[in-house]
Amino acid sequence: MSDYYVKKLTVALSLEHASNILDTALKVGQEAGMLPLTVVVLDAGGHLLALKREDGSGIMRVDIAIGKAWGALGMGISSRTIRDRLSDRPAFQSALSSASQGRFIPVPGGVLICNHNQEVIGAVGISGDASDKDEYCAITAINQCNFISHPETPSENWSDAGL
């Protein structure tokens, strides 16, 4: 009878925590008067834990948000850092896009979720407003939910970003 039950996997980022980060990000966006957002939370293996798309958020936003978070996990750095490091390396950006089967979006809005040991346990991806504003919501939500974000602070002029 002992082989009958399925063993539970240990997880570093629970569904409860992922949902809390997601809902906090949406609240931050609403309080800042942002356009309708789509927010995803992926675990460290790149699997979708939580997703919400606000009313009015475009249908491609899910794929964009996942691509931002997935790219950050794949490279181990935020999608803003990816953009900044690869801005003068378009061939490498293209290679990463190909290697990831199109799941690589190198613009701000993909933020790593770290525990207090600085270990990556997941990522948030947000799409819907200007990329720096998307990233602001992700960073703020992660930090408000008692995790550590990478990057730790949003772009200095995030509120001035336009589409």
Phi, psi and chi 1 to 4 in degrees:
 res  aa     phi    psi   chi1   chi2   chi3   chi4
   1 MET       -  -24.4 -164.3   67.1  159.9      -
   2 SER   -67.2  -23.3   64.6      -      -      -
   3 ASP   -83.3   -4.3  -74.2  -17.0      -      -
   4 TYR   -71.5  -38.5  177.4   76.2      -      -
   5 TYR   -84.8  140.0  -64.3   99.7      -      -
   6 VAL   -80.3  135.6  174.5      -      -      -
   7 LYS   -77.7  140.6  -59.7  -68.0 -176.0 -172.5
   8 LYS   -81.7  142.5  -68.4 -177.1 -178.3  179.0
   9 LEU   -83.7  145.7  -61.1  175.3      -      -
  10 THR   -80.6  135.5  -60.8      -      -      -
  11 VAL  -122.0  144.9  -62.7      -      -      -
  12 ALA   -87.7  -27.8      -      -      -      -
  13 LEU  -128.4  109.5 -178.9   61.4      -      -
  14 SER   -75.5  160.0   69.3      -      -      -
  15 LEU   -59.7  -38.9  176.9   59.5      -      -
  16 GLU   -60.0  -46.6  179.2 -178.2   -3.3      -
  17 HIS   -66.9  -41.3  -74.1  129.4      -      -
  18 ALA   -60.8  -44.2      -      -      -      -
  19 SER   -64.9  -37.9  -63.2      -      -      -
  20 ASN   -65.1  -44.2 -169.2   29.8      -      -
  21 ILE   -60.8  -45.8  -68.7  168.9      -      -
  22 LEU   -60.0  -51.0 -173.9  150.1      -      -
  23 ASP   -64.2  -35.7  -69.8  -23.8      -      -
  24 THR   -66.0  -41.5  -58.4      -      -      -
  25 ALA   -61.0  -43.2      -      -      -      -
  26 LEU   -63.3  -40.8  -70.3  174.4      -      -
  27 LYS   -63.9  -42.8 -178.2  179.1  176.8 -171.6
  28 VAL   -60.0  -44.1  167.3      -      -      -
  29 GLY   -63.5  -41.3      -      -      -      -
  30 GLN   -65.3  -43.5  -68.9  162.8   -2.9      -
  31 GLU   -63.8  -29.8  -70.5  171.6   -8.7      -
  32 ALA   -89.0    0.9      -      -      -      -
  33 GLY    71.1   32.9      -      -      -      -
  34 MET   -79.4  162.9  -60.1 -147.7 -174.3      -
  35 LEU   -64.0  163.6  -65.5  171.2      -      -
  36 PRO   -56.7  131.0  -24.4   33.9      -      -
  37 LEU  -107.5  155.1  -60.3  176.5      -      -
  38 THR  -117.8  129.9  -64.3      -      -      -
  39 VAL  -125.9  133.8 -179.1      -      -      -
  40 VAL  -126.6  151.3  -58.4      -      -      -
  41 VAL  -127.0  125.4  178.4      -      -      -
  42 LEU  -109.3  148.6  -52.6 -179.1      -      -
  43 ASP   -79.7  178.4   67.6   13.6      -      -
  44 ALA   -63.3  -20.5      -      -      -      -
  45 GLY   -89.1    4.1      -      -      -      -
  46 GLY    83.5   12.6      -      -      -      -
  47 HIS   -88.8  141.4  -59.6  100.5      -      -
  48 LEU   -69.0  123.5 -176.5   64.0      -      -
  49 LEU  -101.6  -40.5  -73.9  175.4      -      -
  50 ALA  -151.2  146.9      -      -      -      -
  51 LEU  -151.9  134.5  171.1  132.2      -      -
  52 LYS  -140.8  139.5  -75.9 -169.7  180.0  178.9
  53 ARG  -123.3  115.3 -175.3  172.2   61.7   87.7
  54 GLU   -64.5  151.4  -72.3 -175.1  -56.9      -
  55 ASP   -53.3  130.8  -64.6  -15.1      -      -
  56 GLY    93.3   -9.0      -      -      -      -
  57 SER   -77.9  131.9 -173.7      -      -      -
  58 GLY   -58.9  154.0      -      -      -      -
  59 ILE   -69.1  -21.0   62.9  171.9      -      -
  60 MET   -82.1  -11.1  -72.6 -179.3   55.6      -
  61 ARG   -62.6  -32.2  -63.4  -63.0 -177.6  176.5
  62 VAL   -61.2  -50.3  171.3      -      -      -
  63 ASP   -64.2  -36.5  -66.8  -34.0      -      -
  64 ILE   -67.6  -45.6  -65.3  166.9      -      -
  65 ALA   -61.9  -43.5      -      -      -      -
  66 ILE   -63.1  -41.8  -70.4  171.4      -      -
  67 GLY   -62.9  -36.7      -      -      -      -
  68 LYS   -65.8  -48.4  -71.3  178.6  178.7 -175.7
  69 ALA   -67.5  -42.2      -      -      -      -
  70 TRP   -65.3  -40.6 -156.9   87.1      -      -
  71 GLY   -64.2  -40.5      -      -      -      -
  72 ALA   -62.4  -45.0      -      -      -      -
  73 LEU   -64.0  -41.9  -75.5  168.8      -      -
  74 GLY   -63.7  -32.4      -      -      -      -
  75 MET  -102.4  -13.0  -64.4  -60.7  -70.0      -
  76 GLY    76.1   19.2      -      -      -      -
  77 ILE  -145.1  160.4   53.4  178.3      -      -
  78 SER   -64.2  159.3   73.5      -      -      -
  79 SER   -68.2  -25.5   58.7      -      -      -
  80 ARG   -66.2  -44.3  176.0 -174.1    2.7  143.2
  81 THR   -63.3  -39.3  -56.3      -      -      -
  82 ILE   -59.3  -49.7  -66.6  169.4      -      -
  83 ARG   -55.8  -47.7  178.3 -155.1   60.1 -167.8
  84 ASP   -65.8  -40.9  -66.0  -12.1      -      -
  85 ARG   -73.8  -29.8  -73.7 -173.3 -174.9  171.5
  86 LEU  -105.5    9.5  -60.0 -178.1      -      -
  87 SER   -59.4  -30.5   62.8      -      -      -
  88 ASP  -105.9   19.2   61.5  -14.6      -      -
  89 ARG  -130.7   63.2  -61.8  170.5   65.1 -166.7
  90 PRO   -61.9  -30.6   20.8  -30.4      -      -
  91 ALA   -66.0  -39.5      -      -      -      -
  92 PHE   -69.6  -39.0 -171.5   56.6      -      -
  93 GLN   -58.7  -43.5  -80.8 -168.0   45.6      -
  94 SER   -63.9  -40.4  179.4      -      -      -
  95 ALA   -64.4  -40.6      -      -      -      -
  96 LEU   -64.8  -39.6  -71.3  173.8      -      -
  97 SER   -62.5  -42.2 -178.5      -      -      -
  98 SER   -66.8  -46.3  177.9      -      -      -
  99 ALA   -63.1  -30.4      -      -      -      -
 100 SER   -92.6    7.5   69.1      -      -      -
 101 GLN    54.5   41.1  -64.3  151.7   -3.6      -
 102 GLY    84.2    4.2      -      -      -      -
 103 ARG   -92.8   34.3  -65.9 -178.4  -72.5  179.8
 104 PHE  -128.6  111.3  172.7   75.1      -      -
 105 ILE  -119.7  101.6  -50.8  -70.3      -      -
 106 PRO   -88.7   59.5   32.5  -34.7      -      -
 107 VAL  -136.6  157.8  -63.8      -      -      -
 108 PRO   -55.2  149.1  -27.6   36.9      -      -
 109 GLY   128.1   -8.3      -      -      -      -
 110 GLY  -106.6  109.8      -      -      -      -
 111 VAL  -123.2  132.0  177.7      -      -      -
 112 LEU   -76.3  143.0  -63.0  174.8      -      -
 113 ILE  -103.5  121.6  -55.1  166.5      -      -
 114 CYS  -117.6  149.2  -59.1      -      -      -
 115 ASN   -83.7 -175.1   62.8   20.8      -      -
 116 HIS   -77.2   -2.6  -69.2  -77.7      -      -
 117 ASN   -96.3    9.4  -66.6  -34.0      -      -
 118 GLN    65.7   23.5  -69.1  -64.6  -32.2      -
 119 GLU   -91.3  135.8  -61.4  162.9  -31.9      -
 120 VAL   -74.5  125.2  175.2      -      -      -
 121 ILE  -117.3   -1.3   58.4  172.0      -      -
 122 GLY   167.8 -169.1      -      -      -      -
 123 ALA  -153.6  151.0      -      -      -      -
 124 VAL  -108.4  138.5  174.4      -      -      -
 125 GLY  -125.2  133.1      -      -      -      -
 126 ILE  -132.5  139.0  -59.1 -177.8      -      -
 127 SER  -143.5  144.9 -179.0      -      -      -
 128 GLY   153.3  -34.1      -      -      -      -
 129 ASP  -120.6 -164.3 -152.3  -53.1      -      -
 130 ALA   -60.1  145.5      -      -      -      -
 131 SER   -56.8  -40.4  -66.7      -      -      -
 132 ASP   -65.2  -32.6  -75.1  -20.2      -      -
 133 LYS   -72.3  -39.9  -68.6  179.5  178.1 -179.6
 134 ASP   -56.9  -47.7  -64.2  -19.2      -      -
 135 GLU   -62.0  -40.5 -179.1 -168.9   67.1      -
 136 TYR   -55.2  -45.6  165.4   78.6      -      -
 137 CYS   -62.7  -42.0  -66.8      -      -      -
 138 ALA   -65.5  -49.1      -      -      -      -
 139 ILE   -60.8  -47.3  -69.6  170.5      -      -
 140 THR   -60.9  -44.6  -58.1      -      -      -
 141 ALA   -64.8  -45.6      -      -      -      -
 142 ILE   -58.8  -47.7  -68.4  166.3      -      -
 143 ASN   -67.7  -38.4  -66.7  -32.2      -      -
 144 GLN   -66.7  -24.4  -76.6 -175.8    7.6      -
 145 CYS   -93.3   16.7  -68.3      -      -      -
 146 ASN    68.7   32.3 -157.6   29.4      -      -
 147 PHE  -117.0  176.5  -68.9   96.9      -      -
 148 ILE  -112.2  131.3  -61.2  167.4      -      -
 149 SER   -96.2  152.7   64.1      -      -      -
 150 HIS  -128.7  112.3  171.9   72.0      -      -
 151 PRO   -73.2  161.0   25.3  -30.4      -      -
 152 GLU   -79.2  -24.3  -67.7 -176.0   12.4      -
 153 THR  -133.6  150.7   57.6      -      -      -
 154 PRO   -72.9  169.0   14.8  -16.6      -      -
 155 SER   -55.4  145.1  -66.7      -      -      -
 156 GLU   -56.4  -41.7 -171.2  174.2  -46.6      -
 157 ASN  -108.0   37.5  -61.9  -43.4      -      -
 158 TRP   -55.6  -37.1   69.2  -94.2      -      -
 159 SER   -72.3  -15.0   61.2      -      -      -
 160 ASP   -90.1   -6.5  -62.6  -28.6      -      -
 161 ALA   -65.1  141.7      -      -      -      -
 162 GLY  -128.3  160.8      -      -      -      -
 163 LEU   -77.7      -  -68.8  175.5      -      -
